[in-house]
């Protein structure tokens, strides 16, 4: 490793190690200080003699004073002597400044090493034996004639290499394995971006370095361990066993040491929740889930753009936070006279404003926030995708959904073995089109063996509560009409949706933003809406948008009356937008986290979020 202090030649012709030179320089500097102190002591003794002699002999006093002013006093008070000339010794100044600088850096780093446990303290002590802590996080420098490459680029470029290539290559990666073969040969496995490469360090073939090569090699062997980030420089080669490797030409440089032991595996749920970075270091699964999520986003974006859609963004902050039935997060805008604002629960209403403004086919991928419970399939913060298309009908929305889901499934399975082989594919699920359809009210009536009451009547909720008691079904908290109907669907419809299945013709009370009509079979007022369920979970919600400002006002008023907490208000700003004329439009939305869960075969949403649910995010900030 390079040192901040240059090396000096020893009498035997070999280069002295930087640490040894530091000690020798300190000894020389110490001897210089002793010489100075000796001269000071002699001068003080002479001054004492001078003081005593003044009482007896004035002439002797003048002689001694003249001698002192010529020899000792200039040393003690050089500014009083006209003939003083400083002795120029630049090598002493250089050594002194280097020692002071190193001591200052060491003291500074020691002051900021943070809380220590036994393991961390041992690691710090081990690192200090090789070099100061300040030298372990250097800036990366470009070296002429050295080609910088990633491990992936190295594997691709030299995949057909048979012999050692003269090109000098520099690589950066995290150490995942350290293997020693005797005292002069070691192997490192370094990994970066999921690609592993072997580095071979043979003491006999090291041609570059600083100080004593053998001592530096021994020090590096003692210090390096799994988890350290190292920079290695050398030549591409292939070992006798046929493995593509890097023949290291100089002692590797530790650019970011790991101060903690990386376990083989972590089973403790609390540790995984509070240290997601450690989970990624011990398992391939988190990284592969990130790749799966990226593929899903990339495919959906490409699908919409190929279909002529324009990607847009709408505000995260809102005042009304409409577009869905959910409780929003609230905050205050200090810059706007402390006006309360909310995080959006859906981008729907603002996207419709863009449609009214003249946009024909638009979509958005973004985050939404709902201040509600956390469970296996819900998190207050999640990713959503919505699109709106002028002229789209319910049948065209169904066809688009089937095409998108089928294409996404095929794309994921094509790359599964290459990019996320550790993630199991969904089993016992057929993605063949057309998907099955189950009408909401007839399916429930068939399951319970009786007719549902008139859901448009004022006493519909009371009659449903009596039905719940007869059927011995648990009544939900705040049993409003929408919540009672949702409970019936969870009990009798959703379990039937193993393969992709559309639930159709929802009661109007469940869909205040969609068009509605009277169903000829049941005589109930239902919405022009579908929901896609797979394995009993909702993935897509789509409907023909209500574009009449009069009907929309009626449904808003109905929604306020059915609100669980008796709150809510009619969104006058949105109604004013509809008054400018919104064409017949089809709207569609899906939860992207659910798709990641589906194609990763995960039952908990926390397993597909890189930092877990809201509970996990809060626990990360907690101290030990």
Number of C-alpha atoms within 10 A of each C-alpha: 21 15 14 12 15 15 19 14 12 11 8 7 7 11 16 19 21 21 16 13 20 18 12 11 18 15 12 13 17 12 12 13 11 12 12 12 12 12 14 16 12 12 18 15 11 15 17 11 13 18 10 11 15 13 9 9 10 11 11 13 18 13 11 17 17 12 12 17 15 14 12 19 20 17 19 15 11 14 11 12 14 8 9 13 9 7 6 8 8 9 10 14 12 12 19 14 12 17 19 12 13 16 12 12 16 17 13 13 13 14 9 8 12 9 7 10 9 7 11 17 15 13 16 19 11 15 20 15 13 19 17 19 20 14 20 19 13 11 8 8 6 10 9 6 9 13 14 16 14 18 22 15 13 20 18 10 12 15 12 10 15 14 11 15 16 10 12 17 22 21 22 21 23 24 25 20 15 16 13 12 9 7 11 15 16 17 19 23 18 26 21 17 11 11 14 17 23 22 26 21 24 19 19 11 13 17 12 12 15 17 22 15 20 15 12 20 23 14 18 18 18 13 16 22 21 19 21 20 24 21 18 24 24 28 19 25 22 21 16 7 6 10 13 23 24 28 26 26 22 21 27 22 20 23 19 17 22 19 16 16 12 16 11 8 11 15 8 8 9 12 14 18 22 22 17 17 13 16 22 15 17 14 14 15 18 23 18 21 23 16 14 24 21 12 18 21 17 11 17 18 19 13 16 18 15 10 10 12 20 16 14 13 13 17 9 16 16 18 13 19 26 23 15 17 18 15 17 23 17 15 13 12 12 9 7 9 8 10 11 13 18 20 21 26 27 26 28 22 18 18 22 24 16 18 20 19 13 12 16 17 22 23 22 22 22 16 18 19 21 21 15 14 9 15 12 12 14 17 22 19 16 19 15 18 21 21 24 27 22 20 13 17 18 20 13 12 22 21 13 13 19 19 15 15 17 15 15 20 17 12 14 18 14 11 13 19 11 8 17 22 14 15 19 13 18 15 9 9 12 13 17 13 12 12 16 14 16 19 14 21 23 15 16 20 13 11 11 13 9 11 12 17 15 16 19 15 9 9 12 15 21 14 15 22 18 11 16 16 11 9 10 9 13 11 14 11 9 11 17 19 22 19 20 20 22 14 18 18 18 14 14 16 21 20 14 16 20 15 18 24 23 23 23 21 23 23 24 23 21 18 22 24 25 22 20 23 14 14 13 8 8 13 10 20 18 25 26 21 29 26 23 26 24 21 18 17 18 20 19 21 20 25 27 27 29 24 22 16 18 13 16 22 18 12 20 20 16 14 23 15 15 18 18 17 10 10 10 18 14 18 17 12 9 18 17 11 19 20 13 12 14 21 18 16 21 24 25 25 22 21 19 22 21 24 20 23 22 21 22 23 16 18 13 16 20 23 19 26 18 17 20 20 23 14 15 17 16 13 14 18 10 8 6 5
